[in-house]
């Protein structure tokens, strides 16, 4: 196990956003996928015919990710900054990171059993930044490690706390051309937007329910860029079990998976262009234009993979767009099947982000564009 003494200083103010988590559900995999309402809502079967995230590495900066039969093919060796690890990032005593990983890249098992995630052929690299909920002093160092290790997408379903070290870590991620997705936060924890979601280089994600309505707990803020499903989310849990949870953490995980699908389908796009494609193709679910609840709208994965997006052009107003038809070589795979989940109320363990809509430009990208001088493709290890 590596020693990261400096990490304790880097994020001494960090804290994990938490909501209530229900007991793990019985491992009845034949019921799991039927309970994953977001699979049909997001038209995942159609999306998976186009891309499944193959070749993209997603860093889950969280409480670690434990082994699960629905993650066996894509859970890779990561690292530990937080306590109680084994040096691989694969010890999760809390379960939050394991739940996020299932939503991001679960591949199920058997014939349509278990949890299916958004990017089932992407690689999950666990970066253990916290050993228990409410203790997160290692997030800045963990984010920087994830970026330098080659992660194409970095998921931070947490409120790390505002600090210079966090800003420096996000700057490092931008320079490495990583897409950073974070939870906007839950009102049960705080009424203000979480960090790093508040930073301009990060795509902040809010949550919606199965009816497409903004979740009551989802923090509203001008920084929110996009929304995604985050209520009654069935996913993987500890000991090969499943559970149901809710929060902006879950919504951020969904968007991280979508970012991986876009990176796999359009390998020539830079991180800002990936974010723009997600937000420019989002479905505007509120008053016309950007709003504080879902930003540019609700995630539409199929449109993000198929639609012509307007060019990404920096402007003084802080908006951006993506080149039409740029980076078109798909690297998907056969459609993934869906699994079933037993219902059981659970809430997300860590903070999350916001929504992106159909607007042509995304304010969240301004910071990214200022730093990205070259594109760097991320591949799984």
C-alpha positions, -999 to +999 in steps of 0.1 A: +000+000+000+013+034-009+019+061+016+003+095+008+012+116+039+007+148+019-028+139+011-040+144+046-030+181+044-043+185+009-079+181+017-083+186+054-117+203+050-132+177+028-165+160+037-187+135+020-223+144+012-246+118+026-282+108+025-300+078+040-291+044+027-314+014+029-302-021+038-288-041+009-314-060-011-314-098-014-292-109-043-322-118-065-306-109-098-336-119-119-356-090-104-328-064-104-329-051-139-367-048-140-363-023-111-337-002-130-363+022-144-336+045-158-326+018-183-358+023-204-360+060-195-326+067-210-331+042-239-300+023-229-306-006-252-306+017-282-276+036-269-256+004-263-260-005-300-239+026-307-214+026-278-207+008-245-177+028-235-150+003-246-115+016-242-124+044-218-112+044-182-134+059-155-119+068-121-144+065-092-130+087-065-150+075-036-150+050-007-134+023-028-151-002-050-155-038-038-156-068-060-191-078-074-202-103-099-217-075-120-183-057-121-159-086-126-149-078-162-142-041-158-130-035-122-093-027-124-066-021-099-067+014-085-051+030-054-058+041-019-054+075-003-080+069+023-076+045+053-083+008+056-073-001+020-052-028+005-034-006-021-058-014-049-088+008-042-109-024-040-118-023-003-151-005+003-164-008+039-191+018+033-206+007-001-210+041-016-183+037-042-195+002-051-230+016-057-216+044-080-196+019-099-226-003-107-245+026-121-216+038-141-204+005-156-222-026-142-223-054-169-248-078-152-243-115-155-260-145-170-288-138-195-300-104-186-295-107-148-281-082-124-272-045-127-266-029-160-247+004-160-245+032-185-210+021-199-207-017-193-175-020-214-157+009-198-130+002-172-136+012-135-105+024-117-113+028-080-095+056-061-102+053-024-104+088-010-125+081+021-127+052+045-161+062+059-189+085+052-182+120+065-144+117+064-128+129+031-094+145+036-078+129+006-100+139-023-077+165-040-047+141-041-070+113-053-084+134-081-050+144-093-038+108-092-068+098-112-061+124-139-024+115-142-032+078-143-050+083-176-087+085-166-109+097-194-137+104-170-134+112-132-165+107-111-167+126-078-200+119-060-189+140-030-187+174-014-149+178-009-150+212+006-136+244-009-098+246-009-069+257-030-057+221-031-090+210-047-088+238-073-052+227-081-063+191-085-091+201-109-066+222-129-044+191-131-073+170-144-081+197-170-045+196-182-047+159-186-080+162-206-101+143-181-138+149-180-147+157-144-183+150-133-195+158-098-227+158-078-243+192-072-253+181-037-284+172-017-305+197+003-305+173+032-268+180+036-265+217+025-285+242+005-254+254-014-237+236-043-211+211-034-174+212-043-159+203-068-193+207-086-191+245-079-158+248-099-162+261-135-142+232-150-165+206-136-198+193-150-222+197-120-251+172-121-286+174-105-311+147-101-346+139-115-371+112-107-388+086-129-413+112-141-386+136-153-392+160-124-364+176-105-358+156-073-369+175-041-334+170-026-314+182-056-295+214-049-303+243-073-276+266-084-266+285-116-236+262-118-257+231-123-251+219-159-273+189-165-297+165-147-300+127-148-319+100-130-312+100-093-342+086-074-349+049-066-317+038-082-311+001-080-274-008-082-246-031-069-238-032-032-214-050-009-212-088-007-227-093-042-259-078-031-281-050-045-297-019-030-318+011-039-306+046-032-312+082-042-292+114-045-272+136-068-244+111-063-263+086-084-272+112-110-235+121-113-226+085-118-251+082-146-236+112-164-201+099-159-211+067-177-227+088-205-194+108-209-176+074-213-200+064-241-194+097-259-156+094-255-157+059-269-179+069-299-160+101-306-124+094-297-112+127-312-132+149-289-115+168-261-129+169-226-147+202-231-162+190-264-175+158-246-192+179-219-206+202-246-220+173-265-238+161-234-252+195-225-260+206-261-282+175-267-299+175-233-337+178-232-348+212-219-373+203-191-380+237-176-384+273-189-367+277-222-329+280-218-306+273-189-320+272-154-307+266-119-324+232-114-311+212-144-288+236-162-293+229-199-317+201-193-320+163-188-294+139-201-304+123-235-277+097-242-290+086-276-290+122-289-255+127-274-243+098-295-261+106-327-271+142-330-253+170-348-241+193-321-233+230-328-196+239-329-178+245-296-167+281-296-155+300-266-172+333-260-169+362-236-202+351-221-188+318-210-206+296-234-193+269-257-203+245-284-191+213-301-180+207-337-207+190-357-199+154-365-164+156-351-148+124-339-172+099-354-154+065-351-176+044-329-161+018-305-191+004-289-203-032-288-233-054-287-262-041-267-261-050-231-290-066-214-308-053-184-311-069-150-336-069-122-335-054-087-354-058-056-368-026-042-353-012-011-351+025-001-316+038-002-301+072-006-268+082-021-238+084+001-219+112-014-226+146-031-235+149-068-239+173-097-264+189-121-282+189-155-273+199-190-299+210-216-303+215-253-287+250-252-260+255-278-234+265-252-223+254-218-210+279-192-194+251-173-169+246-201-152+279-199-127+269-173-119+238-192-112+256-224-088+279-207-066+250-197-069+224-224-041+229-249-040+194-263-063+164-265-053+132-248-073+100-253-079+079-223-078+041-226-085+014-201-056-004-185 
